[in-house]
Amino acid sequence: MHKRKVTKEGRVNIPAELLAMFRIKEDDWVEVTSNRTSIIIKKFNDPQICAVTGKVSKNLMKFGETYISKEGLEIIKKETSEVT
């Protein structure tokens, strides 16, 4: 558990290890929602931006909650073939 103080502007610093875990980088967008008991912060997945390349593309495929372009798939294919 991480405890953080809220500033008078309403800002909260998110621990670096959580940012890394969820692959949230500087200038990324996040969604802020809530339910009855919690504030929920999620990385914003724009359906026009490839999760691998970070580039805008019109030909994206959805995998789970993320979108990947053909170029992104080629990068994944190349990197996974090097691992095996």
C-alpha positions as a printed Julia matrix, in Angstrom:
84×3 Matrix{Float64}:
   0.0     0.0     0.0
   1.2     3.49   -0.84
   0.12    6.54    1.13
   0.24    9.94   -0.59
  -0.83   13.4     0.52
  -3.25   15.35   -1.66
  -2.09   18.89   -2.48
  -4.38   21.9    -2.15
  -4.69   21.77   -5.99
  -6.05   18.21   -5.71
  -2.9    16.55   -7.07
  -1.58   13.18   -5.96
   1.8    11.72   -6.94
   1.58    8.14   -8.2
   4.54    5.99   -7.09
   7.1     5.36   -9.87
   6.88    1.58   -9.47
   3.11    1.67  -10.14
   3.62    3.89  -13.17
   6.19    1.4   -14.48
   3.98   -1.59  -13.68
   1.1    -0.12  -15.69
   3.39    1.36  -18.36
   2.24    4.91  -17.71
   4.78    7.47  -18.91
   5.02   11.23  -18.69
   2.44   12.9   -20.98
   0.27    9.74  -21.12
  -3.43   10.24  -20.46
  -5.3     8.48  -17.66
  -9.02    8.0   -17.01
 -10.26    9.01  -13.57
 -13.54    7.48  -12.47
 -15.11    6.41   -9.2
 -17.47    3.97   -7.62
 -19.17    4.21   -4.23
 -15.96    3.65   -2.24
 -12.94    4.3    -4.48
 -11.31    6.62   -6.97
 -10.15    4.6    -9.98
  -7.24    5.68  -12.19
  -6.63    3.73  -15.42
  -4.28    4.26  -18.3
  -6.31    5.74  -21.15
  -6.27    3.5   -24.21
  -7.17    5.64  -27.19
  -8.58    3.31  -29.87
  -6.62    5.23  -32.51
  -3.2     4.78  -30.9
  -1.16    1.57  -31.11
  -0.13    0.33  -27.66
   3.2    -0.93  -29.05
   4.36    1.89  -31.32
   2.47    4.78  -29.72
   1.52    5.97  -33.21
  -1.92    6.94  -34.48
  -3.26    4.36  -36.92
  -6.58    3.76  -38.65
  -6.05   -0.02  -38.95
  -5.91   -1.19  -35.35
  -6.94   -4.55  -33.93
  -8.26   -4.89  -30.4
  -6.55   -7.4   -28.09
  -8.17   -7.5   -24.67
  -8.33   -3.85  -23.59
  -5.6    -2.58  -25.93
  -5.21   -1.73  -29.61
  -2.31   -2.82  -31.82
  -1.42   -1.85  -35.38
   0.06   -4.15  -38.04
   3.41   -2.43  -37.43
   3.05   -3.16  -33.71
   2.27   -6.81  -34.43
   5.42   -7.06  -36.56
   7.48   -5.67  -33.67
   5.93   -8.2   -31.27
   6.5   -11.02  -33.77
  10.17  -10.06  -34.22
  10.83   -9.69  -30.49
   9.11  -12.93  -29.55
  10.92  -14.9   -32.25
  14.23  -13.67  -30.83
  13.26  -14.99  -27.38
  12.49  -18.55  -28.49
